[in-house]
């Protein structure tokens, strides 16, 4: 019986400081770089307000999402 293979896709979680004005400037470029380099990106609720189209996960569930996906 063949064993399941682990996913080779890398996942990055971005957690930002709430109400940090620098996040709005940094996140678009960071997301671009990560996706261009093959990363699946998940964001916390605070960071997600600055971009759209990314998976949003609560901070409490962040660690489990990184290991399961």
C-alpha positions in Angstrom: 0.0 0.0 0.0 1.4 3.4 -1.0 1.9 5.9 1.8 0.4 9.4 1.4 2.9 11.9 0.3 3.4 15.1 2.2 2.4 18.3 0.4 5.4 20.1 -1.1 3.7 23.5 -1.1 5.1 25.8 1.6 2.7 27.8 3.7 3.4 31.2 5.2 1.2 32.8 7.9 1.2 36.5 8.2 0.2 38.0 11.6 0.5 41.8 12.0 0.2 44.3 14.8 -3.3 45.7 14.9 -3.6 49.2 13.6 0.0 49.4 12.3 0.0 51.9 9.4 3.2 50.2 7.9 1.3 47.0 7.3 -0.8 48.5 4.5 2.4 49.4 2.7 4.3 46.2 3.3 1.7 43.5 2.8 1.1 43.8 -1.0 4.8 43.4 -1.9 5.3 40.6 0.6 2.3 38.7 -0.7 3.6 39.1 -4.2 7.0 37.7 -3.3 5.6 34.8 -1.4 3.1 33.7 -4.1 5.8 34.1 -6.8 8.0 31.7 -4.8 5.3 29.1 -4.4 4.0 29.8 -1.0 0.4 29.4 0.1 -0.4 32.4 2.3 -2.8 32.7 5.1 -3.5 35.9 7.0 -4.9 36.8 10.4 -8.0 39.0 10.6 -6.1 42.1 11.3 -3.8 41.7 8.3 -6.6 40.7 5.9 -8.2 44.1 6.1 -5.4 45.5 3.8 -5.7 43.0 1.0 -8.3 40.7 -0.6 -8.3 37.3 -2.1 -6.3 35.5 0.6 -7.3 32.9 3.1 -8.1 34.4 6.5 -7.7 32.4 9.7 -8.1 33.5 13.3 -4.9 33.7 15.3 -6.1 30.9 17.5 -6.4 28.5 14.5 -3.2 29.7 12.8 -0.8 27.0 14.0 -3.2 24.1 13.3 -3.8 25.5 9.8 -0.1 25.6 9.0 0.4 21.9 9.9 -2.8 20.5 8.4 -2.8 22.2 5.0 
